[in-house]
């Protein structure tokens, strides 16, 4: 009877230790996932800014090409 109580107590302690270790691992993994989500959110905030900058740059290039075309001398035959 005493052996069964000792075995049950050791099993209980092992269960608690295993559960605590699992909780620590889960907490660590959640923190790592939160960091990745934060990084992704920061990137998602920057995309519209980059798109606007690209639109402005493309517009400026088009204006320069148009100006160059207007200032080009006509070919003489």
Steps between C-alpha positions, in 0.01 A plus 500: 500500500781738587673435163185599314479827695865581423450418131184711488680791669792479257256484209324809631828687534604392149168618361539842664858538376401397148203735496708792629770439238236479229348829614841670494562374145155610389552847651835532323352397165210744539746783572698411186182494295397839639837643390446368149150647487630838618768494232243412235264775617780756477569385144129520414497861624793589273358353178249782428776757558729321255218472246438875519871572458506274192200682352673835550825373349318351198314827447825698514663261249202536266520880527873495420447269201222725371718810542788329321269402215370859468852648497636253244582672172296398197689285249588677179466325171 
